[in-house]
Amino acid sequence: MFISSQTAHTRAPVTTGWMQPLLRGLPVTAQQLREDRILEEAAVTGADPQHLYAVFNITPETGLRYTHFFHPDPTDSDDVFGCNMETS
């Protein structure tokens, strides 16, 4: 979560213009940071998809994809490792 002096007292997200200077020169994108944060939250909360989509404003389907990362279905042939988890 990024908070600026303008967004600290609101529910508004920070702007791209605010974030770009922070990420310049780093080997990571804002999307990669977001996905890493969602995966970390899933790891510490038992991979509850409902919690994930409530906290991160993602769709239930995306929440389930993150849950699947931690509790893969052995009968499912889809490989979630290495793919972009975020779809919304």
C-alpha positions as CSV (number, residue, x, y, z in Angstrom):
1,M,0.0,0.0,0.0
2,F,1.3,3.4,-0.9
3,I,0.1,6.5,0.9
4,S,1.0,10.1,0.2
5,S,0.3,13.2,2.1
6,Q,-2.7,13.8,-0.2
7,T,-4.2,10.3,0.1
8,A,-3.5,9.7,3.8
9,H,-6.9,10.8,4.9
10,T,-8.9,9.5,2.0
11,R,-9.5,6.2,0.3
12,A,-8.1,7.5,-3.0
13,P,-5.1,5.8,-4.5
14,V,-1.8,7.5,-5.1
15,T,-1.3,8.7,-8.7
16,T,1.0,7.3,-11.3
17,G,2.9,10.6,-11.3
18,W,3.6,10.2,-7.6
19,M,4.8,6.6,-8.0
20,Q,7.0,6.9,-11.1
21,P,9.9,8.7,-9.4
22,L,9.8,6.2,-6.5
23,L,10.2,3.2,-8.8
24,R,12.6,4.7,-11.3
25,G,15.7,2.7,-11.5
26,L,14.4,-0.2,-9.5
27,P,14.2,-3.7,-11.1
28,V,10.5,-4.0,-10.2
29,T,7.2,-2.6,-11.5
30,A,4.3,-1.4,-9.5
31,Q,2.3,-4.5,-10.8
32,Q,5.0,-6.8,-9.5
33,L,5.0,-5.1,-6.1
34,R,1.2,-5.5,-5.9
35,E,1.3,-9.2,-6.9
36,D,4.0,-9.8,-4.3
37,R,2.0,-8.0,-1.6
38,I,-1.1,-10.1,-2.4
39,L,0.9,-13.3,-2.3
40,E,2.4,-12.3,1.0
41,E,-1.0,-11.5,2.4
42,A,-2.3,-14.9,1.2
43,A,0.6,-16.7,2.8
44,V,0.0,-15.1,6.3
45,T,-3.8,-15.4,6.2
46,G,-4.1,-19.0,5.1
47,A,-4.9,-18.1,1.5
48,D,-8.5,-17.0,2.1
49,P,-9.8,-15.8,-1.3
50,Q,-12.6,-13.7,0.3
51,H,-10.1,-11.9,2.4
52,L,-7.9,-11.2,-0.6
53,Y,-10.6,-9.8,-2.8
54,A,-12.0,-7.6,0.1
55,V,-8.6,-6.2,1.0
56,F,-7.1,-5.8,-2.5
57,N,-10.3,-5.0,-4.5
58,I,-9.8,-7.9,-6.8
59,T,-12.4,-10.2,-8.3
60,P,-13.4,-13.4,-6.5
61,E,-11.9,-15.3,-9.4
62,T,-8.6,-13.6,-9.0
63,G,-8.7,-14.3,-5.3
64,L,-9.2,-18.0,-6.1
65,R,-6.2,-17.9,-8.4
66,Y,-4.0,-16.7,-5.6
67,T,-5.5,-19.3,-3.3
68,H,-4.8,-22.0,-5.9
69,F,-1.1,-20.9,-5.8
70,F,-1.0,-22.1,-2.1
71,H,-3.4,-25.0,-2.4
72,P,-3.1,-26.4,-5.9
73,D,-5.6,-29.0,-7.1
74,P,-3.5,-32.1,-7.9
75,T,-6.0,-33.0,-10.6
76,D,-5.6,-29.6,-12.3
77,S,-3.1,-29.6,-15.2
78,D,-2.9,-25.8,-15.3
79,D,0.5,-24.5,-14.1
80,V,0.1,-21.2,-12.1
81,F,3.8,-20.9,-11.4
82,G,5.4,-18.2,-13.5
83,C,2.2,-16.7,-14.8
84,N,0.8,-13.3,-14.2
85,M,-1.6,-13.8,-11.3
86,E,-3.5,-10.5,-11.6
87,T,-6.4,-10.3,-14.0
88,S,-8.4,-7.4,-12.5
